[in-house]
Amino acid sequence: MDNAEAPYLLARHVHLCICGRHAVLMDLRRDKYVAVAPAHLLAGWVGGWPGAEEPVPPGGEITAGDGRVSASRARSLISQMLEQGMLVREGGQGRWALPLVVASPQRTLLEFDFDERMTAGPAQAARLALAWMRARADLALRPMDAIISSAQARKARVPPERCAADPARERALVKTFVHLRPLFYTVRRACLLDSLTLVNFLAGYGVYPEWVFGVRTAPFDAHCWVQRAEVLFNDLPDRTHQYSPILRV
């Protein structure tokens, strides 16, 4: 079956990435992740789904000549995904299952000169407090797809020219954020709260970088961070390189 004739599409609230032998799906509506192995199992069934980079060897999970096994497994999985609203039939409100491409971070704004004296005024502290309280309330009271949709809509309302990078200003704002952050929370095991708080804080100054979600397998873990092109705002390249990007806001 050719991808151009694939009868199914991903629902718009579902996002895909490839992690080695697994395809990982992020279902924002149900706030769940689903792994598909081997990664190319649904190639030809779901529009845009990546195909095998190399044939599975004889005796492996799927072989090129064993259409019955691959078709049976694919149909079973597709049936489950349709029932859960992760797939739609062609012509519905869906999109192709194209893995996300994001610039690989090479630098971070966390590499500050710690001998430099840092000061922040009460107005900046108040802005961060509001950003943090909004993030906490959203994460406690709203579903993830609604939080993502709100962040996307806020960014979409800004003219593109106002979203242009301003490295000096962004560095200064991130330094202020990191300086004041311990007054409100710690970042240990809090990537979601930290990234959403930072996105809210920067939006208050008209700065709109990318909020990126990533996953890894063996063992499975999910993570998120904020970046602009190859520059990280609240993380380190050595950490984010462990994850395959699955969603960019």
For each residue, the residues with C-beta under 8 A, 3 or more apart:
1: 5 6 44 45
2: 5 6 44
3: 6 43 44 47 48 49 51
4: 47
5: 1 2
6: 1 2 3 9 44 45 46 47 48 49 90
7: 45 89 90
8: 45 46 47 78 82 87 88 89 90 94
9: 6 46 47 87 88 89 90 92 94 95 96 97
10: 14 15 16 25 46 48 86 87 88 94 95 96 97
11: 14 29 85 86 87 88 93 94
12: 93 94 95
13: 27 28 29 145
14: 10 11 25 26 27 28 29 86 87
15: 10 25 26 28 100 213 246 247
16: 10 23 24 25 26 49 97 98 99 100 246
17: 23 24 26 99 100 214 215 244 245 246
18: 22 23 24 39 50 99 244
19: 22 23 24 39 215 216 217 244
20: 39 217 218
21: 37 38 39
22: 18 19 35 36 37 38 39 217
23: 16 17 18 19 35 36 37 39 40 41 42 49 50
24: 16 17 18 19 33 34 35 36 215 217 244 246
25: 10 14 15 16 33 34 35 36 86
26: 14 15 16 17 33 213 215 246 247
27: 13 14 30 31 32 33 34 84 86
28: 13 14 15 31 143 144 145 148 247
29: 11 13 14 85 143 145
30: 27 84
31: 27 28 143 144 145
32: 27
33: 24 25 26 27 215 220 222
34: 24 25 27 81 86
35: 22 23 24 25 217 220
36: 22 23 24 25 39 41 42 77
37: 21 22 23 41 61
38: 21 22 41 52 56 61 62
39: 18 19 20 21 22 23 36 50 52
40: 23 43 49 50 51 52 53
41: 23 36 37 38 62 70 73 74 77
42: 23 36 45 46 49 74 77 78 97
43: 3 40 46 49 50 51 52
44: 1 2 3 6 49 51
45: 1 6 7 8 42 49 74 78
46: 6 8 9 10 42 43 49 78 87 97
47: 3 4 6 8 9 90 94 96 97
48: 3 6 10 95 96 97 98
49: 3 6 16 23 40 42 43 44 45 46 97
50: 18 23 39 40 43 97 99
51: 3 40 43 44
52: 38 39 40 43 55 56
53: 40
54:
55: 52 63 64
56: 38 52 60 61 62 63 64
57: 60 63
58: 63
59: 63
60: 56 57 63
61: 37 38 56
62: 38 41 56 66 69 70 73
63: 55 56 57 58 59 60 66
64: 55 56
65:
66: 62 63 69 70
67: 70 71
68: 71 72
69: 62 66 72 73
70: 41 62 66 67 73 74
71: 67 68 74 75
72: 68 69 75 76
73: 41 62 69 70 76 77
74: 41 42 45 70 71 77 78
75: 71 72 78 79
76: 72 73 79 80
77: 36 41 42 73 74 80 81
78: 8 42 45 46 74 75 81 82 87
79: 75 76 82 83
80: 76 77 83 84
81: 34 77 78 84 86 87
82: 8 78 79 85 86 87 88 89
83: 79 80
84: 27 30 80 81
85: 11 29 82
86: 10 11 14 25 27 34 81 82
87: 8 9 10 11 14 46 78 81 82 94
88: 8 9 10 11 82 92 93 94
89: 7 8 9 82 92
90: 6 7 8 9 47 94
91:
92: 9 88 89
93: 11 12 88
94: 8 9 10 11 12 47 87 88 90
95: 9 10 12 48 98
96: 9 10 47 48
97: 9 10 16 42 46 47 48 49 50
98: 16 48 95
99: 16 17 18 50
100: 15 16 17 245 246 247 248
101: 245
102: 210 212 227 245 248
103: 227 229 230
104: 230 237 241
105: 108 227 230 231 232 235 237 240 241
106: 230 231 237
107: 111 230 231 232 237
108: 105 111 231 232 233 235 236 237
109: 112 170 171 174 175 231 232 233 234
110: 174 178 232 234 235 236
111: 107 108
112: 109 116 175 178
113: 116
114:
115:
116: 112 113
117:
118: 175 176 179
119:
120: 124 125 176 179 180
121: 124 125
122: 125 126
123: 126 127
124: 120 121 127 128 176 180
125: 120 121 122 128 129 180 183
126: 122 123 129 130
127: 123 124 130 131 201 204 205
128: 124 125 131 132 176 177 180 181 183 184 197 201
129: 125 126 132 133 184
130: 126 127 133 134 200 204
131: 127 128 134 135 197 198 200 201 204
132: 128 129 135 136 184 185 193 197 200
133: 129 130 136 137
134: 130 131 137 138 200
135: 131 132 138 139 193 196 197 200
136: 132 133 139 140 193
137: 133 134 140 141 142
138: 134 135 141 142 147 150 196
139: 135 136 142 147 192 193 196
140: 136 137
141: 137 138
142: 137 138 139 146 147
143: 28 29 31 146 147
144: 28 31 147 148
145: 13 28 29 31 148 149
146: 142 143 149 150
147: 138 139 142 143 144 150 151 196
148: 28 144 145 151 152 247 249
149: 145 146 152 153
150: 138 146 147 153 154
151: 147 148 154 155 196 199 211 249
152: 148 149 155 156 249
153: 149 150 156 157
154: 150 151 157 158 203
155: 151 152 158 163 203 208 249
156: 152 153
157: 153 154
158: 154 155 162 163 206 208
159: 162 163
160: 163 164
161: 164
162: 158 159 206
163: 155 158 159 160 208
164: 160 161
165: 170 228 229
166: 169 170 207
167: 170 171 231
168: 171 172
169: 166 172 173 205 207
170: 109 165 166 167 173 174 202 207 209 228 233
171: 109 167 168 174 175
172: 168 169 175 176
173: 169 170 176 177 201 202 205 207
174: 109 110 170 171 177 178 198 233 234
175: 109 112 118 171 172 178 179
176: 118 120 124 128 172 173 179 180
177: 128 173 174 180 181 198 201 202 234
178: 110 112 174 175 181 234
179: 118 120 175 176
180: 120 124 125 128 176 177 183 184
181: 128 177 178 184 185 187 194 197
182: 185 186
183: 125 128 180
184: 128 129 132 180 181 197
185: 132 181 182 190 193 194 197
186: 182 190
187: 181 190 191 194 234
188:
189:
190: 185 186 187 193 194
191: 187 194 195 223 224 225 235
192: 139 195 196 224
193: 132 135 136 139 185 190 196 197
194: 181 185 187 190 191 197 198 234
195: 191 192 198 199 211 224 225 226 234
196: 135 138 139 147 151 192 193 199 200 211
197: 128 131 132 135 181 184 185 193 194 200 201
198: 131 174 177 194 195 201 202 226 233 234
199: 151 195 196 202 203 209 211 226 249
200: 130 131 132 134 135 196 197 203 204
201: 127 128 131 173 177 197 198 204 205
202: 170 173 177 198 199 205 207 208 209 226 233
203: 154 155 199 200 206 207 208
204: 127 130 131 200 201
205: 127 169 173 201 202
206: 158 162 203
207: 166 169 170 173 202 203
208: 155 158 163 202 203
209: 170 199 202 226 227 228 233
210: 102 226 227 228 248 249
211: 151 195 196 199 224 225 226 248 249
212: 102 224 225 226 227 240 245 247 248 249
213: 15 26 222 223 224 245 246 247 248 249
214: 17 222 223 224 225 240 243 244 245 246
215: 17 19 24 26 33 220 221 222 223 243 244 246
216: 19 220 221 223 242 243 244
217: 19 20 22 24 35 220
218: 20
219:
220: 33 35 215 216 217
221: 215 216 243
222: 33 213 214 215
223: 191 213 214 215 216 239 240 242 243
224: 191 192 195 211 212 213 214
225: 191 195 211 212 214 232 233 234 235 240
226: 195 198 199 202 209 210 211 212 232 233 234 235
227: 102 103 105 209 210 212 230 231 232 233 235 240
228: 165 170 209 210 231 233
229: 103 165
230: 103 104 105 106 107 227
231: 105 106 107 108 109 167 227 228
232: 105 107 108 109 110 225 226 227 235 236 237 240
233: 108 109 170 174 198 202 209 225 226 227 228
234: 109 110 174 177 178 187 194 195 198 225 226
235: 105 108 110 191 225 226 227 232 239 240
236: 108 110 232 239 240
237: 104 105 106 107 108 232 240 241
238: 241 242
239: 223 235 236 242
240: 105 212 214 223 225 227 232 235 236 237 243
241: 104 105 237 238
242: 216 223 238 239
243: 214 215 216 221 223 240
244: 17 18 19 24 214 215 216
245: 17 100 101 102 212 213 214 248
246: 15 16 17 24 26 100 213 214 215
247: 15 26 28 100 148 212 213
248: 100 102 210 211 212 213 245
249: 148 151 152 155 199 210 211 212 213
